[in-house]
Amino acid sequence: MTQYIDLVNKRRSAGNFLDNIPITKEELNEIFELVKLAPSAFNLQHTKYFVVIDSELKEKMRKAANGQYKVKSSSAVILVLGDRNSFYEAPKIYEGLKMLGIINKQEYDHLVSDTISFYESRGQEFQKEDAIRNASLSAMLFMLAAKEKGWDTCPMIGFDPKAVKELLNIDDEHEVVMMITIGKEKVESRKPRGYRKPVSEFVSYF
């Protein structure tokens, strides 16, 4: 538990990264192997990740992010997406439960039907909100997992979603939730941690 507390305390939003520090697909996949355990509503795993390592494409991403230097100096730029139609994958996701005998066919059919009708009955606005909500849960785990593996990250909303969707050919079913830069922080340029509210200001008990 002490290790987890230490991890949370050390995780910072890195404002600048050391230049020319590569990150491999293997290293990223080690992080994503942890990220796949993130919670999601109905276990639908709404989140998709687009990872940009190519330097030319990163420069285009930088332009879409208002020229922010940390996009250029990062080892990779990651776009976090939420799938608004993930509930239609319920048959595939729950198939394993049926094959393992955890649920029978009747239970499987009900589970699939109930999940799909839950989302369809609540409409497109709810589907969009839930895609963002679940992708945000996954993104937080990504940043913690990256830190555990020795990498620093910064979540970003200062970019043009339409521009990055065009750059990466992202379809309209996916909501652009945030951008995350990852690399090795340039510690000497780190600013002091910002003010944090005391618990009494953001927690109410009833």
Solvent accessible surface area in square Angstrom, and as a share of the most:
residue,aa,sasa,rsa
1,M,177,0.79
2,T,110,0.64
3,Q,161,0.71
4,Y,115,0.44
5,I,94,0.48
6,D,64,0.33
7,L,33,0.16
8,V,67,0.39
9,N,94,0.48
10,K,115,0.49
11,R,43,0.16
12,R,45,0.16
13,S,60,0.39
14,A,0,0.00
15,G,55,0.52
16,N,36,0.19
17,F,2,0.01
18,L,71,0.35
19,D,70,0.36
20,N,143,0.73
21,I,57,0.29
22,P,107,0.68
23,I,6,0.03
24,T,65,0.38
25,K,143,0.61
26,E,121,0.54
27,E,65,0.29
28,L,5,0.03
29,N,86,0.44
30,E,92,0.41
31,I,0,0.00
32,F,41,0.17
33,E,97,0.44
34,L,70,0.35
35,V,7,0.04
36,K,128,0.54
37,L,133,0.66
38,A,18,0.14
39,P,88,0.55
40,S,25,0.16
41,A,35,0.27
42,F,82,0.34
43,N,82,0.42
44,L,2,0.01
45,Q,91,0.40
46,H,3,0.02
47,T,26,0.15
48,K,73,0.31
49,Y,44,0.17
50,F,73,0.31
51,V,52,0.30
52,V,3,0.02
53,I,66,0.34
54,D,84,0.43
55,S,84,0.54
56,E,132,0.59
57,L,48,0.24
58,K,19,0.08
59,E,60,0.27
60,K,106,0.45
61,M,0,0.00
62,R,54,0.20
63,K,147,0.62
64,A,12,0.09
65,A,0,0.00
66,N,119,0.61
67,G,36,0.35
68,Q,51,0.23
69,Y,95,0.36
70,K,36,0.15
71,V,0,0.00
72,K,97,0.41
73,S,4,0.02
74,S,4,0.03
75,S,10,0.07
76,A,0,0.00
77,V,0,0.00
78,I,0,0.00
79,L,0,0.00
80,V,0,0.00
81,L,1,0.01
82,G,0,0.00
83,D,9,0.05
84,R,61,0.22
85,N,45,0.23
86,S,2,0.01
87,F,2,0.01
88,Y,116,0.44
89,E,65,0.29
90,A,0,0.00
91,P,50,0.32
92,K,158,0.67
93,I,39,0.20
94,Y,9,0.03
95,E,59,0.26
96,G,32,0.30
97,L,61,0.30
98,K,58,0.25
99,M,150,0.67
100,L,140,0.70
101,G,61,0.58
102,I,110,0.56
103,I,29,0.15
104,N,84,0.43
105,K,128,0.54
106,Q,123,0.55
107,E,84,0.38
108,Y,23,0.09
109,D,62,0.32
110,H,106,0.48
111,L,59,0.29
112,V,19,0.11
113,S,64,0.41
114,D,88,0.46
115,T,0,0.00
116,I,34,0.17
117,S,56,0.36
118,F,60,0.25
119,Y,3,0.01
120,E,88,0.40
121,S,88,0.57
122,R,115,0.42
123,G,27,0.26
124,Q,154,0.68
125,E,110,0.49
126,F,48,0.20
127,Q,20,0.09
128,K,75,0.32
129,E,80,0.36
130,D,7,0.04
131,A,0,0.00
132,I,63,0.32
133,R,114,0.42
134,N,6,0.03
135,A,0,0.00
136,S,42,0.27
137,L,86,0.43
138,S,7,0.05
139,A,0,0.00
140,M,80,0.36
141,L,52,0.26
142,F,0,0.00
143,M,11,0.05
144,L,28,0.14
145,A,4,0.03
146,A,0,0.00
147,K,42,0.18
148,E,102,0.46
149,K,81,0.34
150,G,40,0.39
151,W,14,0.05
152,D,19,0.10
153,T,2,0.01
154,C,9,0.05
155,P,50,0.31
156,M,10,0.04
157,I,151,0.77
158,G,30,0.29
159,F,22,0.09
160,D,68,0.35
161,P,66,0.41
162,K,143,0.61
163,A,30,0.23
164,V,0,0.00
165,K,43,0.18
166,E,117,0.52
167,L,54,0.27
168,L,28,0.14
169,N,134,0.69
170,I,16,0.08
171,D,74,0.38
172,D,108,0.56
173,E,82,0.37
174,H,26,0.12
175,E,33,0.15
176,V,22,0.13
177,V,22,0.13
178,M,30,0.13
179,M,0,0.00
180,I,0,0.00
181,T,0,0.00
182,I,0,0.00
183,G,0,0.00
184,K,64,0.27
185,E,12,0.05
186,K,70,0.30
187,V,88,0.51
188,E,137,0.61
189,S,55,0.35
190,R,96,0.35
191,K,161,0.68
192,P,125,0.78
193,R,99,0.36
194,G,46,0.44
195,Y,166,0.63
196,R,149,0.54
197,K,120,0.51
198,P,67,0.42
199,V,94,0.54
200,S,96,0.62
201,E,109,0.49
202,F,129,0.54
203,V,53,0.30
204,S,83,0.54
205,Y,190,0.72
206,F,238,0.99
